[in-house]
Protein backbone atom coordinates (compact mmCIF):
# COMPACT_ATOMS: atom_id res chain seq x y z
CA UNK A 1 0.00 0.00 0.00
CA UNK A 2 2.88 2.32 0.86
CA UNK A 3 4.58 1.48 -2.43
CA UNK A 4 1.41 2.27 -4.40
CA UNK A 5 1.06 5.59 -2.61
CA UNK A 6 4.67 6.50 -3.37
CA UNK A 7 4.20 5.59 -7.06
CA UNK A 8 1.03 7.66 -7.25
CA UNK A 9 2.83 10.67 -5.73
CA UNK A 10 5.60 10.36 -8.32
CA UNK A 11 3.05 10.39 -11.17
CA UNK A 12 1.29 13.42 -9.71
CA UNK A 13 4.62 15.19 -9.28
CA UNK A 14 5.52 14.48 -12.92
CA UNK A 15 2.12 15.65 -14.16
CA UNK A 16 2.38 18.83 -12.14
CA UNK A 17 5.81 19.65 -13.61
CA UNK A 18 4.76 18.81 -17.19
CA UNK A 19 2.86 22.09 -17.87
CA UNK A 20 5.87 24.13 -16.78
CA UNK A 21 8.12 22.11 -19.10
CA UNK A 22 5.74 22.51 -22.02
CA UNK A 23 5.32 26.16 -21.23
CA UNK A 24 9.09 26.69 -21.20
CA UNK A 25 9.38 24.83 -24.51
CA UNK A 26 6.68 26.97 -26.06
CA UNK A 27 8.38 30.09 -24.78
CA UNK A 28 11.71 28.97 -26.20
CA UNK A 29 10.12 28.20 -29.59
CA UNK A 30 8.33 31.52 -29.61
CA UNK A 31 11.56 33.30 -28.72
CA UNK A 32 13.44 31.54 -31.52
CA UNK A 33 10.66 32.37 -34.01
CA UNK A 34 10.58 36.00 -32.88
CA UNK A 35 14.36 36.23 -33.05
CA UNK A 36 14.38 34.83 -36.60
CA UNK A 37 11.66 37.21 -37.76
CA UNK A 38 13.45 40.13 -36.10
CA UNK A 39 16.73 39.12 -37.71
CA UNK A 40 15.06 38.88 -41.11
CA UNK A 41 13.56 42.34 -40.69
CA UNK A 42 16.93 43.75 -39.70
CA UNK A 43 18.61 42.14 -42.70
CA UNK A 44 15.94 43.49 -45.04
CA UNK A 45 16.20 46.92 -43.46
CA UNK A 46 19.99 46.99 -43.61
CA UNK A 47 19.99 45.67 -47.18
CA UNK A 48 17.49 48.34 -48.20
CA UNK A 49 19.59 51.09 -46.69
CA UNK A 50 22.73 49.88 -48.43
CA UNK A 51 20.96 49.31 -51.74
CA UNK A 52 19.61 52.84 -51.70
CA UNK A 53 23.15 54.18 -51.83
CA UNK A 54 24.85 55.76 -54.83
CA UNK A 55 24.11 53.84 -58.02
CA UNK A 56 26.01 55.40 -60.90
CA UNK A 57 23.87 53.62 -63.49
CA UNK A 58 20.58 54.78 -61.97
CA UNK A 59 17.64 52.79 -63.32
CA UNK A 60 19.35 52.11 -66.64
CA UNK A 61 20.54 48.57 -67.24
CA UNK A 62 21.85 46.04 -64.70
CA UNK A 63 24.39 46.56 -61.92
CA UNK A 64 26.71 44.49 -59.76
CA UNK A 65 25.26 43.34 -56.40
CA UNK A 66 26.06 45.29 -53.25
CA UNK A 67 28.16 43.58 -50.54
CA UNK A 68 25.13 43.22 -48.24
CA UNK A 69 23.22 41.50 -51.04
CA UNK A 70 26.05 39.06 -51.63
CA UNK A 71 26.23 38.25 -47.90
CA UNK A 72 22.48 37.55 -47.81
CA UNK A 73 22.91 34.90 -50.55
CA UNK A 74 20.03 36.49 -52.44
CA UNK A 75 21.17 34.80 -55.65
CA UNK A 76 20.25 31.41 -54.24
CA UNK A 77 16.62 32.51 -53.95
CA UNK A 78 16.16 33.73 -57.53
CA UNK A 79 16.47 32.20 -60.95
CA UNK A 80 19.52 32.99 -63.03
CA UNK A 81 23.27 32.76 -62.93
CA UNK A 82 25.14 34.95 -60.45
CA UNK A 83 28.13 35.00 -62.80
CA UNK A 84 26.15 36.49 -65.68
CA UNK A 85 28.05 39.29 -67.39
CA UNK A 86 25.87 42.36 -67.93
CA UNK A 87 26.62 44.79 -70.73
CA UNK A 88 24.92 48.03 -71.76
CA UNK A 89 24.72 48.17 -75.53
CA UNK A 90 24.41 51.55 -77.23
CA UNK A 91 22.04 51.37 -80.24
CA UNK A 92 23.78 51.62 -83.61
CA UNK A 93 22.39 53.16 -86.79
CA UNK A 94 21.31 49.74 -88.05
CA UNK A 95 19.32 49.14 -84.86
CA UNK A 96 17.40 52.41 -85.20
CA UNK A 97 14.25 52.57 -87.29
CA UNK A 98 14.62 54.12 -90.73
CA UNK A 99 12.45 57.07 -89.72
CA UNK A 100 14.96 58.00 -87.00
CA UNK A 101 17.92 58.11 -89.37
CA UNK A 102 19.16 61.06 -91.40
CA UNK A 103 19.87 61.19 -95.11
CA UNK A 104 23.53 61.32 -96.11
CA UNK A 105 25.19 62.66 -99.27
CA UNK A 106 25.32 60.09 -102.08
CA UNK A 107 28.39 59.88 -104.30
CA UNK A 108 27.74 59.43 -108.05
CA UNK A 109 30.19 56.54 -107.91
CA UNK A 110 28.09 54.69 -105.35
CA UNK A 111 26.32 51.57 -106.55
CA UNK A 112 22.51 51.50 -106.22
CA UNK A 113 20.89 49.06 -103.83
CA UNK A 114 20.35 45.64 -105.37
CA UNK A 115 16.85 44.28 -105.85
CA UNK A 116 17.36 41.59 -103.19
CA UNK A 117 18.50 44.15 -100.63
CA UNK A 118 15.67 46.49 -101.64
CA UNK A 119 13.13 43.73 -100.98
CA UNK A 120 14.53 43.32 -97.45
CA UNK A 121 14.36 47.07 -96.78
CA UNK A 122 10.85 47.16 -98.22
CA UNK A 123 9.68 45.22 -95.14
CA UNK A 124 10.59 48.24 -93.00
CA UNK A 125 8.23 50.66 -94.75
CA UNK A 126 4.45 50.54 -95.05
CA UNK A 127 2.40 50.80 -98.24
CA UNK A 128 5.36 51.09 -100.62
CA UNK A 129 6.21 48.79 -103.51
CA UNK A 130 9.12 48.32 -105.90
CA UNK A 131 8.72 49.23 -109.56
CA UNK A 132 11.17 49.15 -112.45
CA UNK A 133 11.40 52.59 -114.01
CA UNK A 134 13.48 54.06 -116.79
CA UNK A 135 16.15 55.00 -114.27
CA UNK A 136 16.18 51.67 -112.44
CA UNK A 137 14.29 50.59 -109.34
CA UNK A 138 11.91 53.00 -107.66
CA UNK A 139 9.73 53.10 -104.59
CA UNK A 140 6.07 53.92 -105.18
CA UNK A 141 3.16 54.63 -102.86
CA UNK A 142 -0.42 55.59 -103.75
CA UNK A 143 -3.05 57.23 -101.53
CA UNK A 144 -6.77 57.31 -102.27
CA UNK A 145 -8.18 60.56 -100.87
CA UNK A 146 -11.58 62.15 -100.46
CA UNK A 147 -11.06 65.03 -102.86
CA UNK A 148 -8.58 67.38 -104.51
CA UNK A 149 -8.20 69.56 -101.40
CA UNK A 150 -7.22 66.51 -99.34
CA UNK A 151 -4.54 65.76 -101.93
CA UNK A 152 -3.10 69.26 -101.58
CA UNK A 153 -3.15 68.95 -97.79
CA UNK A 154 -1.28 65.62 -97.89
CA UNK A 155 1.38 67.08 -100.20
CA UNK A 156 1.91 69.94 -97.75
CA UNK A 157 2.21 67.51 -94.83
CA UNK A 158 4.72 65.35 -96.68
CA UNK A 159 6.98 68.26 -97.59
CA UNK A 160 6.79 69.57 -94.03
CA UNK A 161 7.86 66.17 -92.65
CA UNK A 162 10.80 65.60 -95.02
CA UNK A 163 11.91 69.15 -95.75
CA UNK A 164 15.02 68.85 -93.58
CA UNK A 165 16.25 65.70 -95.34
CA UNK A 166 17.04 67.42 -98.64
CA UNK A 167 15.81 64.32 -100.48
CA UNK A 168 12.38 64.81 -102.04
CA UNK A 169 9.95 62.42 -103.72
CA UNK A 170 8.19 62.95 -107.02
CA UNK A 171 4.55 63.68 -106.17
CA UNK A 172 1.69 63.44 -108.68
CA UNK A 173 -1.90 64.40 -107.91
CA UNK A 174 -4.05 62.22 -110.19
CA UNK A 175 -7.78 61.78 -110.82
CA UNK A 176 -8.51 64.64 -108.40
CA UNK A 177 -8.50 62.25 -105.44
CA UNK A 178 -5.35 60.14 -105.83
CA UNK A 179 -1.79 61.00 -104.87
CA UNK A 180 1.18 59.02 -106.18
CA UNK A 181 4.67 59.32 -104.70
CA UNK A 182 7.86 57.90 -106.20
CA UNK A 183 11.33 57.81 -104.69
CA UNK A 184 14.68 57.07 -106.32
CA UNK A 185 18.18 58.56 -106.45
CA UNK A 186 18.77 59.85 -109.97
CA UNK A 187 22.51 60.45 -109.43
CA UNK A 188 23.15 56.69 -109.14
CA UNK A 189 20.32 55.47 -111.36
CA UNK A 190 18.45 53.51 -108.71
CA UNK A 191 17.64 53.28 -105.05
CA UNK A 192 19.79 54.42 -102.14
CA UNK A 193 19.29 54.22 -98.39
CA UNK A 194 18.03 57.81 -98.49
CA UNK A 195 14.98 56.69 -100.44
CA UNK A 196 13.95 54.22 -97.74
CA UNK A 197 14.65 56.73 -94.98
CA UNK A 198 12.38 59.30 -96.63
CA UNK A 199 9.72 56.63 -97.27
CA UNK A 200 9.75 55.73 -93.57
CA UNK A 201 9.39 59.40 -92.61
CA UNK A 202 6.46 59.77 -95.00
CA UNK A 203 4.85 56.73 -93.34
CA UNK A 204 4.62 58.77 -90.14
CA UNK A 205 2.62 61.54 -91.83
CA UNK A 206 -1.01 61.46 -90.69
CA UNK A 207 -3.40 60.75 -93.55
CA UNK A 208 -6.29 58.93 -91.86
CA UNK A 209 -8.38 62.12 -91.76
CA UNK A 210 -7.93 62.64 -95.52
CA UNK A 211 -9.01 59.26 -96.88
CA UNK A 212 -12.64 58.49 -97.89
CA UNK A 213 -14.93 57.58 -95.02
CA UNK A 214 -16.29 54.06 -95.02
CA UNK A 215 -20.03 53.73 -95.47
CA UNK A 216 -21.93 52.04 -92.68
CA UNK A 217 -25.08 50.26 -93.82
CA UNK A 218 -27.95 49.88 -91.37
C-alpha positions as CSV (number, residue, x, y, z in Angstrom):
1,X,0.0,0.0,0.0
2,X,2.9,2.3,0.9
3,X,4.6,1.5,-2.4
4,X,1.4,2.3,-4.4
5,X,1.1,5.6,-2.6
6,X,4.7,6.5,-3.4
7,X,4.2,5.6,-7.1
8,X,1.0,7.7,-7.2
9,X,2.8,10.7,-5.7
10,X,5.6,10.4,-8.3
11,X,3.1,10.4,-11.2
12,X,1.3,13.4,-9.7
13,X,4.6,15.2,-9.3
14,X,5.5,14.5,-12.9
15,X,2.1,15.7,-14.2
16,X,2.4,18.8,-12.1
17,X,5.8,19.7,-13.6
18,X,4.8,18.8,-17.2
19,X,2.9,22.1,-17.9
20,X,5.9,24.1,-16.8
21,X,8.1,22.1,-19.1
22,X,5.7,22.5,-22.0
23,X,5.3,26.2,-21.2
24,X,9.1,26.7,-21.2
25,X,9.4,24.8,-24.5
26,X,6.7,27.0,-26.1
27,X,8.4,30.1,-24.8
28,X,11.7,29.0,-26.2
29,X,10.1,28.2,-29.6
30,X,8.3,31.5,-29.6
31,X,11.6,33.3,-28.7
32,X,13.4,31.5,-31.5
33,X,10.7,32.4,-34.0
34,X,10.6,36.0,-32.9
35,X,14.4,36.2,-33.1
36,X,14.4,34.8,-36.6
37,X,11.7,37.2,-37.8
38,X,13.5,40.1,-36.1
39,X,16.7,39.1,-37.7
40,X,15.1,38.9,-41.1
41,X,13.6,42.3,-40.7
42,X,16.9,43.7,-39.7
43,X,18.6,42.1,-42.7
44,X,15.9,43.5,-45.0
45,X,16.2,46.9,-43.5
46,X,20.0,47.0,-43.6
47,X,20.0,45.7,-47.2
48,X,17.5,48.3,-48.2
49,X,19.6,51.1,-46.7
50,X,22.7,49.9,-48.4
51,X,21.0,49.3,-51.7
52,X,19.6,52.8,-51.7
53,X,23.2,54.2,-51.8
54,X,24.8,55.8,-54.8
55,X,24.1,53.8,-58.0
56,X,26.0,55.4,-60.9
57,X,23.9,53.6,-63.5
58,X,20.6,54.8,-62.0
59,X,17.6,52.8,-63.3
60,X,19.3,52.1,-66.6
61,X,20.5,48.6,-67.2
62,X,21.9,46.0,-64.7
63,X,24.4,46.6,-61.9
64,X,26.7,44.5,-59.8
65,X,25.3,43.3,-56.4
66,X,26.1,45.3,-53.3
67,X,28.2,43.6,-50.5
68,X,25.1,43.2,-48.2
69,X,23.2,41.5,-51.0
70,X,26.1,39.1,-51.6
71,X,26.2,38.2,-47.9
72,X,22.5,37.6,-47.8
73,X,22.9,34.9,-50.5
74,X,20.0,36.5,-52.4
75,X,21.2,34.8,-55.6
76,X,20.2,31.4,-54.2
77,X,16.6,32.5,-53.9
78,X,16.2,33.7,-57.5
79,X,16.5,32.2,-61.0
80,X,19.5,33.0,-63.0
81,X,23.3,32.8,-62.9
82,X,25.1,35.0,-60.4
83,X,28.1,35.0,-62.8
84,X,26.1,36.5,-65.7
85,X,28.0,39.3,-67.4
86,X,25.9,42.4,-67.9
87,X,26.6,44.8,-70.7
88,X,24.9,48.0,-71.8
89,X,24.7,48.2,-75.5
90,X,24.4,51.5,-77.2
91,X,22.0,51.4,-80.2
92,X,23.8,51.6,-83.6
93,X,22.4,53.2,-86.8
94,X,21.3,49.7,-88.0
95,X,19.3,49.1,-84.9
96,X,17.4,52.4,-85.2
97,X,14.2,52.6,-87.3
98,X,14.6,54.1,-90.7
99,X,12.4,57.1,-89.7
100,X,15.0,58.0,-87.0
101,X,17.9,58.1,-89.4
102,X,19.2,61.1,-91.4
103,X,19.9,61.2,-95.1
104,X,23.5,61.3,-96.1
105,X,25.2,62.7,-99.3
106,X,25.3,60.1,-102.1
107,X,28.4,59.9,-104.3
108,X,27.7,59.4,-108.0
109,X,30.2,56.5,-107.9
110,X,28.1,54.7,-105.3
111,X,26.3,51.6,-106.5
112,X,22.5,51.5,-106.2
113,X,20.9,49.1,-103.8
114,X,20.3,45.6,-105.4
115,X,16.9,44.3,-105.8
116,X,17.4,41.6,-103.2
117,X,18.5,44.1,-100.6
118,X,15.7,46.5,-101.6
119,X,13.1,43.7,-101.0
120,X,14.5,43.3,-97.5
121,X,14.4,47.1,-96.8
122,X,10.8,47.2,-98.2
123,X,9.7,45.2,-95.1
124,X,10.6,48.2,-93.0
125,X,8.2,50.7,-94.8
126,X,4.4,50.5,-95.1
127,X,2.4,50.8,-98.2
128,X,5.4,51.1,-100.6
129,X,6.2,48.8,-103.5
130,X,9.1,48.3,-105.9
131,X,8.7,49.2,-109.6
132,X,11.2,49.1,-112.5
133,X,11.4,52.6,-114.0
134,X,13.5,54.1,-116.8
135,X,16.2,55.0,-114.3
136,X,16.2,51.7,-112.4
137,X,14.3,50.6,-109.3
138,X,11.9,53.0,-107.7
139,X,9.7,53.1,-104.6
140,X,6.1,53.9,-105.2
141,X,3.2,54.6,-102.9
142,X,-0.4,55.6,-103.8
143,X,-3.1,57.2,-101.5
144,X,-6.8,57.3,-102.3
145,X,-8.2,60.6,-100.9
146,X,-11.6,62.2,-100.5
147,X,-11.1,65.0,-102.9
148,X,-8.6,67.4,-104.5
149,X,-8.2,69.6,-101.4
150,X,-7.2,66.5,-99.3
151,X,-4.5,65.8,-101.9
152,X,-3.1,69.3,-101.6
153,X,-3.2,69.0,-97.8
154,X,-1.3,65.6,-97.9
155,X,1.4,67.1,-100.2
156,X,1.9,69.9,-97.7
157,X,2.2,67.5,-94.8
158,X,4.7,65.3,-96.7
159,X,7.0,68.3,-97.6
160,X,6.8,69.6,-94.0
161,X,7.9,66.2,-92.6
162,X,10.8,65.6,-95.0
163,X,11.9,69.2,-95.8
164,X,15.0,68.9,-93.6
165,X,16.2,65.7,-95.3
166,X,17.0,67.4,-98.6
167,X,15.8,64.3,-100.5
168,X,12.4,64.8,-102.0
169,X,9.9,62.4,-103.7
170,X,8.2,62.9,-107.0
171,X,4.5,63.7,-106.2
172,X,1.7,63.4,-108.7
173,X,-1.9,64.4,-107.9
174,X,-4.0,62.2,-110.2
175,X,-7.8,61.8,-110.8
176,X,-8.5,64.6,-108.4
177,X,-8.5,62.2,-105.4
178,X,-5.3,60.1,-105.8
179,X,-1.8,61.0,-104.9
180,X,1.2,59.0,-106.2
181,X,4.7,59.3,-104.7
182,X,7.9,57.9,-106.2
183,X,11.3,57.8,-104.7
184,X,14.7,57.1,-106.3
185,X,18.2,58.6,-106.5
186,X,18.8,59.8,-110.0
187,X,22.5,60.4,-109.4
188,X,23.2,56.7,-109.1
189,X,20.3,55.5,-111.4
190,X,18.4,53.5,-108.7
191,X,17.6,53.3,-105.0
192,X,19.8,54.4,-102.1
193,X,19.3,54.2,-98.4
194,X,18.0,57.8,-98.5
195,X,15.0,56.7,-100.4
196,X,13.9,54.2,-97.7
197,X,14.6,56.7,-95.0
198,X,12.4,59.3,-96.6
199,X,9.7,56.6,-97.3
200,X,9.8,55.7,-93.6
201,X,9.4,59.4,-92.6
202,X,6.5,59.8,-95.0
203,X,4.8,56.7,-93.3
204,X,4.6,58.8,-90.1
205,X,2.6,61.5,-91.8
206,X,-1.0,61.5,-90.7
207,X,-3.4,60.7,-93.6
208,X,-6.3,58.9,-91.9
209,X,-8.4,62.1,-91.8
210,X,-7.9,62.6,-95.5
211,X,-9.0,59.3,-96.9
212,X,-12.6,58.5,-97.9
213,X,-14.9,57.6,-95.0
214,X,-16.3,54.1,-95.0
215,X,-20.0,53.7,-95.5
216,X,-21.9,52.0,-92.7
217,X,-25.1,50.3,-93.8
218,X,-27.9,49.9,-91.4
